[in-house]
């Protein structure tokens, strides 16, 4: 039974395409690369930005770090608001809280941006903790973010460092929800099941190949899956 539900943010709670792709396009332009087709930049939604710039544009680490700095210049003032909550999401979160679930956000996006987005859409109140990566590069892998979210949930539940039984209870009754393979593999690395959402930005077959436990094609189905197990 799921008592603790961890949500990815981009492509899971919200559709961030205009903001993320617009910021990547801005960075590429500043670096002398023109990419007019924003659809081609959807691959940046989900994984850590540094890795994406290195993988998709062949940048070295130092160059990719500079690209992320430029990205954040635009994202902090404009891109963060070029985003929208998926229809029915707020109602689903309210239903899960009413059912007694403890909710958390576990996102690869920097934590200050995560919290601003949750406040902007009026859904911060539904989450016990909101975890993202650090602006200094810490918590750079999804597994690290999920682990930190579980740790903070444990603190909320009064699980001290030595309270292994409570920590194990939280881990065994927790599930991850996300739209990319990184969410699935990050959850599985810690022994969690993952409900994949196909309304996000996964490629065809990506969630299945990564080992998602269940897959929801829309918010209504996602809510049904989670409430059935709550």
N, C-alpha and C positions, 0 to 999 in steps of 0.2 A: 504494500500500500504506500502511496506517495504522500508523505507529510511535508516534504521539503522540495520545492520546485525551483530550479535554476533556469533562467531565461537568458539566451543571447539577446542582443539588442538589434543590431542592424540586420534587416531581412527577416526578423522574427517578431519583434514587437512593433517595429516601424519600418517603413519603406524609405531608405535614405538615398536612393539612387541619384536624384538631382544634385544633392549636396556633395556626395562623395565623388561622383564622376566629374562634376564641375570643378572641384578642387584639384583633382588629378590633372584635368585638362589645363588648368591654370599653371600648375607646376611644370608640366611638359612644355607649355608655351614659353615659360621663363627660361627653360633650358634649351630652347631652340628646336623643340619637337612639336609638330602640329598634328593633333588628332581631333578631327571634326566630328567623328562618330562616337557619341557618348556610350552607345551600346557596347562598344569594344572595351570600355573601361569598367564594365560590371564586374570583371574579375577582381577588382580591388575591394569589393564589398565582402567583408568577412575576415580574411586573413590579416596579419600584421602588415602595416604599410611598408616597413623597411624591406621585408621579404618580398613583397609584391613588386616594388620598384626594381629590386635586384633580379627577380625571376622574369618579369615581363618586359623590362627595358634594359637588361644587362648591366645595371649599375653596380659599381663596387660599393662596399659598405659605407665608406666615407661620403660618397656621392649620394647614396640612398638616404643617409642621415640628413644631409642638407635638403634633399627633396622633401622629407617629412617636415622639416622646419618651415619650408615655404608653404606646404600643404596646410599646416596649422595656422599660418597667418590669415589665410582666407577662411578656413573652416571656423575659426573662433568668432568671427564677426558676421559671417554670412552663411556659409555652408551648413552650419549646425541647425539652422532653421529651414533649410531646403529639404524638408523631411515631412512625413505624415504618418500618423498612427493607423495601423491596419483596421478597417471597419470591424466592429464587434470586439476588439481587443480589450477595451476598457471594461466592457460588461463581463467578459470572460474572467478578467482579473478579479473583479468584484465578487463573482460567483465562487472563485477558488478561495478567496479570503473568508467568505461567508461559510464555506465548507470546513474551515479550520486549517487550511494549508498555510505554510510559511513560505513566502516567495522571496527570491533573490534575483539579481541581475548579475551575470558573469559575462562580461564583454571584453573583447580585445581593444576596444576604443579606450583612450585615456580616461581615467576615472572622473576628472573634473567635467569633461564633456558629457559623460554618461549621466551624471547627476543633473546637469543643466537640462539635458533633453527630457529626462523623466519629469522634472519640475515644469518644463515648458508645456508638456502634454497633459499635465495634471494627473499623473499616475504614480508619482513618487510615494504617495501614501500607502500603496499596496505592497511595497517591498520592505522587508525587514533589513536587508543589506543590499548595497549596490557596489559591485566591484568591477574595476576596469584595470587596464595596464597603467604603469606609471609614466609620467612625462619624461622620466629619466631612463626609460627603457626597461625598467623592472616589470616583472610579470608579463614577459613578452610572448609566452606560449600559452595556448588555451588551457592546457593542463594546469599551469601555474595559477591562472585566474580562477578556475573551478576549485582548486585546492584552497585558495584564499577565501573564496565565498563560503565553502564548507566550514572553514575555521571561524569565520566571523559569525556564521549561524550558530556554531557551537558556543561562542562567547555570549550571544544573545540568550541562549538556552541555559546559561550558567555552567557550561562544561569547561572546567579549569584544565590546565595542561595535563594533569594526571587523570582526568575523567575519561579514560579510554572507552568505557562501556557506553557512555553517552555519545561520544564522537562516532563510535561504530554504529550506534542506533541511527544517528542522523545520516550517515553515509548509506546505510542499507535502505533507508526509506526516502532517499533523494533521487531525483531524476533531472536530467538536463533536457532543455528544449532548444533546438537551433536549426538553422537552415543550411549549414555547410558541413563538409566532412570534418573540419577542424573541431566543431562542436562535438561530433560523434566520437572522434578519436580522443579528444581531451577528456570527455566523460568516461569512456571505457578504460582509459589509463588508470583511473581511480576507482574502477569497479562499478560505475554508475551506468544505468541504461540511458539511452537518449531517444527522445521522440523527435524525429526530423520533420520539418515543415517544408513542403514542396512549393509553397507560395512565395518563398524567398528567392535566393539566387544560386541554388545548387544547379550544377549541370545534370542532364538526364542520367540517372543511374548512380549519381555520386553518393547519395545518402545510403542507398542499398549496399553499395560496394564498401562503404565505410563501416557498415554493421549497425545501422539504426534499428532500434527495437521495434518501433512503429513509425509510420509516416502519415502525417495529416495533410490533406490537400487544401484545407481552408480552416479559418479560425473556429468555425462551428464544430468541425470534426476534432480539432485539437482540444477544445474545451470538453467535449464529450469523453475523449480518451482520458484526460487528466481527472475529470470528476468521477469517472467510473472507478479509477484506481485510488482516489483520495480517501 
